[in-house]
């Protein structure tokens, strides 16, 4: 199996898992957080919806500075509804799929760099960085499901049944 095929199949599985979590987003909870040190729910849900954009960047750019000295250029759009988050997920996933369609396994084996304030904090072949991004996505989706439970919303089945959804998916 080609790397592009493997990673695209993994992307598609994670998109559907994320969709199930984002379908449960309650309105009016953007600024909610379980603890003063926790990130706000809206920011977390936004990450779950848009992380596939990172994959697009890992394919199309050679590096990304997540904390540039002059400040970041990317603004996070404030979304309030499940529908908005799902639309963002669909858009980000479509971009990642398109990037996979335009790339090769040889390109995915070339190095990609993550920087912070111009300093390299991680460097590895693109396919490894993409795999780490998918793991990072699952991590934040897991956080999000804990937030959902604490807010009294339903927790969907992701890798197996939950107390609210007894399906194996």
C-alpha positions as CSV (number, residue, x, y, z in Angstrom):
1,X,0.0,0.0,0.0
2,X,1.2,3.5,-0.8
3,X,1.7,6.0,2.0
4,X,-0.7,8.4,0.3
5,X,-3.4,5.7,0.3
6,X,-2.7,4.7,3.9
7,X,-2.8,8.2,5.2
8,X,-5.9,9.2,3.2
9,X,-7.8,6.2,4.6
10,X,-6.7,7.1,8.1
11,X,-7.8,10.7,7.5
12,X,-11.2,9.5,6.3
13,X,-11.7,7.4,9.5
14,X,-10.7,10.2,11.8
15,X,-12.9,12.7,10.0
16,X,-16.0,10.5,10.6
17,X,-15.0,10.1,14.3
18,X,-14.6,13.8,14.6
19,X,-17.9,14.5,12.9
20,X,-19.7,12.3,15.5
21,X,-18.1,14.4,18.3
22,X,-18.8,17.7,16.6
23,X,-22.5,16.7,16.1
24,X,-22.9,16.8,19.9
25,X,-21.6,20.4,20.4
26,X,-24.1,22.3,22.5
27,X,-24.8,25.9,21.5
28,X,-23.8,28.7,23.8
29,X,-20.8,27.0,25.3
30,X,-18.0,28.5,23.4
31,X,-16.3,30.1,26.4
32,X,-17.0,27.2,28.8
33,X,-14.0,25.4,30.4
34,X,-13.8,22.8,33.2
35,X,-10.9,24.4,35.0
36,X,-9.1,27.8,35.0
37,X,-6.1,26.2,33.4
38,X,-8.1,24.5,30.7
39,X,-8.6,25.8,27.2
40,X,-12.1,27.1,26.3
41,X,-14.5,24.6,24.7
42,X,-14.9,26.6,21.5
43,X,-11.2,26.8,20.8
44,X,-10.9,23.0,21.4
45,X,-13.9,22.2,19.2
46,X,-12.4,24.5,16.5
47,X,-9.2,22.5,16.6
48,X,-11.0,19.2,16.3
49,X,-12.8,20.7,13.2
50,X,-9.8,22.2,11.5
51,X,-6.8,20.0,12.3
52,X,-7.0,18.5,8.8
53,X,-5.7,21.9,7.6
54,X,-2.4,21.1,9.3
55,X,-2.1,18.0,7.1
56,X,-2.6,20.2,4.0
57,X,0.2,22.5,5.2
58,X,2.5,19.6,6.0
59,X,2.1,18.5,2.4
60,X,2.2,21.8,0.6
61,X,4.7,23.8,2.7
62,X,8.1,23.0,3.9
63,X,7.6,24.3,7.4
64,X,5.3,26.1,9.8
65,X,6.1,28.6,12.5
66,X,3.4,28.2,15.2
67,X,4.6,31.2,17.1
68,X,6.3,33.7,14.7
69,X,8.1,36.6,16.3
70,X,5.8,39.1,14.7
71,X,2.6,37.3,15.7
72,X,0.5,34.8,13.9
73,X,-1.4,35.5,10.7
74,X,-4.0,32.8,11.1
75,X,-7.2,33.9,12.9
76,X,-9.5,31.4,14.4
77,X,-13.1,32.0,13.3
78,X,-15.5,31.9,16.2
79,X,-18.0,29.1,15.6
80,X,-21.0,28.5,17.9
81,X,-23.0,25.7,16.3
82,X,-22.5,22.1,15.5
83,X,-23.3,22.9,11.9
84,X,-20.6,25.5,11.7
85,X,-18.0,23.1,13.2
86,X,-19.0,20.3,10.8
87,X,-18.8,22.7,7.8
88,X,-15.3,23.7,8.9
89,X,-14.4,20.0,9.3
90,X,-15.7,19.2,5.8
91,X,-13.8,22.1,4.3
92,X,-10.5,21.2,6.1
93,X,-10.9,17.5,5.2
94,X,-11.5,18.4,1.5
95,X,-8.3,20.4,1.5
96,X,-6.3,17.6,3.0
97,X,-7.8,15.1,0.6
98,X,-6.9,17.4,-2.3
99,X,-3.3,17.7,-1.0
100,X,-3.0,13.9,-0.8
101,X,-4.3,13.6,-4.4
102,X,-1.6,16.0,-5.6
103,X,1.4,14.5,-3.8
104,X,3.6,11.5,-4.0
105,X,5.0,9.0,-1.6
106,X,8.5,10.4,-2.5
107,X,7.4,13.9,-1.4
108,X,5.9,12.5,1.8
109,X,9.3,11.1,2.7
110,X,11.0,14.5,2.5
111,X,11.5,16.4,5.8
112,X,9.0,18.9,7.2
113,X,9.8,21.3,10.0
114,X,7.7,22.8,12.8
115,X,9.1,26.0,14.2
116,X,8.4,28.3,17.2
117,X,9.8,31.8,17.0
118,X,12.0,30.7,14.1
119,X,13.5,27.8,16.1
120,X,13.0,24.2,14.9
121,X,11.1,22.3,17.5
122,X,10.4,19.2,15.4
123,X,11.7,17.9,12.1
124,X,10.9,14.6,10.5
125,X,9.6,13.1,7.2
126,X,6.3,14.6,6.3
127,X,4.5,11.2,6.6
128,X,5.7,11.0,10.3
129,X,4.6,14.5,11.0
130,X,1.2,13.8,9.4
131,X,0.9,10.7,11.6
132,X,1.7,12.7,14.7
133,X,-0.9,15.3,13.6
134,X,-3.5,12.5,13.4
135,X,-2.6,11.4,16.9
136,X,-2.7,15.0,18.1
137,X,-6.2,15.3,16.6
138,X,-7.4,12.1,18.4
139,X,-6.0,13.5,21.6
140,X,-7.9,16.8,21.3
141,X,-11.1,15.0,20.3
142,X,-10.7,12.9,23.5
143,X,-10.4,16.1,25.5
144,X,-13.5,17.4,23.7
145,X,-15.5,14.3,24.7
146,X,-14.6,14.8,28.3
147,X,-15.8,18.4,28.0
148,X,-19.1,17.2,26.4
149,X,-19.6,14.8,29.4
150,X,-19.0,17.5,31.9
151,X,-21.4,19.9,30.1
152,X,-24.1,17.2,30.2
153,X,-24.0,16.6,26.4
154,X,-24.0,13.2,24.8
155,X,-20.7,11.5,24.2
156,X,-20.7,9.6,20.9
157,X,-19.2,6.2,20.2
158,X,-15.7,6.9,18.8
159,X,-13.6,3.8,19.0
160,X,-16.2,1.8,20.8
161,X,-19.4,2.3,22.7
162,X,-19.9,5.2,25.2
163,X,-22.5,5.5,28.0
164,X,-24.7,7.4,25.5
165,X,-24.1,5.4,22.3
166,X,-23.7,1.7,22.6
167,X,-22.6,1.1,18.9
168,X,-19.3,-0.2,17.9
169,X,-18.1,2.0,15.1
